[in-house]
């Protein structure tokens, strides 16, 4: 190789090296300029998408596993403006099937994406599956057509439907006062209102998770599984709930009451078997709430509305007197028909005196004078200590949203007067909720043990069922006292030939007629009629509490609430498989026998 | 003479060229093999990724269908629907007087439905990889020494 060739090769090498170096330098430089960083950041948007995955809200079942609240699929309808080729066809289909405004949809469909316009437009949401099936049929029909000549085939490209979950309540209004409702129209910020939906909102909702979904196949990975929310199995029995609601509605119609509540409660474990109130909302149409529940009407009167219970409260006074040892069931009291205390005079319901009576007769004849005497014999300290032990100074803590309670007036409080000791003894001047009464009287039925009222029997968490154990709130009275009082209440009902009795079953119970306070004093014509009773008396499987507000047919609990109790219990024993006493006791069946039909 | 001797041991030019070409081709083939393998693996992983994504969509769809079917069942067997059917069949509720109760020895009433299995005992997962594959040489030596000192304590009598 001569010198000239060598120089040429050398020159080519130098030029090549310089060019390569310049290219390499430029490559490195370009990657570090501001524009490159911006482009890199911009490209992140096209590499994948970050989505918030909301788990399915947990289901709610009754005690037999029947669905009370669940989820179903509904759809969001939208337009992908980049994919639309026939805006008129889309607008026509949207108007005919989805019942949307043709001009409005056409306006969206003819928009040019970008330049301030969105790429995707939501047309409608919570569209039913039936309508989506119609759209699918049309789309398939269009895709099967074959063009003839220059014919332009119709298509609905760009019309998208995306599935998502929607809360649903297949039973409609049944048990709606217990369930509450979920504001499902707000897909990202929906929350539970009232009842179980409120009390267990965070558990039912589960934990939403943010996940990154890569478009690059190389970066694809499994999307982290988002477990559904916690499902609840209730103590409520749907059939008994349905029966209780029907009985309440019929009782309100028959008695002319303004409203009412019926509670069916298991005193042995505190489980609420049924809880009927009026009015009832269909939680599928929860937006009717404001119309159905004008302020201050509570959503669930059984836990939220306080009222003066009247004579049904005498069960608590007598339990306290017996348990404190002030009296026994054979103690006699000479009833003159009036009782003076704190400058006021207490009278019986008939304004008369009943003479020499024992403690059972005090309950049987529902004597205010006798109860006032018992309260003063105990003294305020003992009497109010018992009321606190029975839980009247606090909420029951039931697992429902919206529970309320009225503060218990105690000696020393500015609004407590000596006469309150007497009036409180027969359920006036004291306000309680029906669930407070059921819990307290449940202690008498359950050997003196007071159970925490609850509705959730078990929870299903991550596919496993966890049972909720019953909780003993306290033991306000001794078991012996509870048995004696139960016997007294059985005797008082039978001696009175009460309207509450059910043939073949031993029942214990007490009527109540509470006068309602108005701005002009207590009204004798407007009352709260109530009845609390349980059965079978010595081995209770249910406690029923009936409260009818301002009945017009009669003011007396014995004439209005007691027959409702009897009517309900006569059907309840069949649903709960409780045999009559002669069958149950003769066969010594503690549990339940098999039932057939005559 | 010296020049001639060196000349005798030098490779023929065409052999050198063949060697270079051979080395070059070997590198090309190796690079092509690695690239092909990479392409094959990445292609398969991408296809698997897409398949997983499709299966996840299928799972989500099946879950939705499951929810829909549960709701449909709930509506069909709702208290309102059943009452309508009962009335259409001219049936009425049983009264206490019409019921006959039979004693069934040993019968235990059902305590309620089981919608899911009870909580299971959580077992700790044993690692799939044995320590032999993860321990360093030093860790293996120290574990062996530790094991030996534990088995041979002074108070123990060896058989």
Interface residues (C-beta under 8 A of the other chain):
Chain A: X56 X59 X61 X63 X64 X65 X66 X67 X68 X70 X71 X72 X73 X129 X163 X165 X168 X170 X171 X172 X174 X217 X218 X220 X221 X222 X223 X231 X233 X238 X239 X241 X242 X457 X460 X463 X464 X465 X466 X502 X503 X504 X505 X570 X571 X573 X574 X577 X579 X580 X583 X587 X589 X591 X592 X593 X594 X595 X596 X597 X598
Chain B: X42 X45 X46 X47 X49 X50 X52 X53 X56 X61 X63 X64 X65 X67 X68 X70 X71 X73 X74 X75 X77 X78 X79 X80 X83 X93 X94 X95 X96 X97 X98 X99 X100 X101 X102 X103 X104 X107 X108 X109 X112 X113 X114 X115 X116 X117 X118 X119 X120
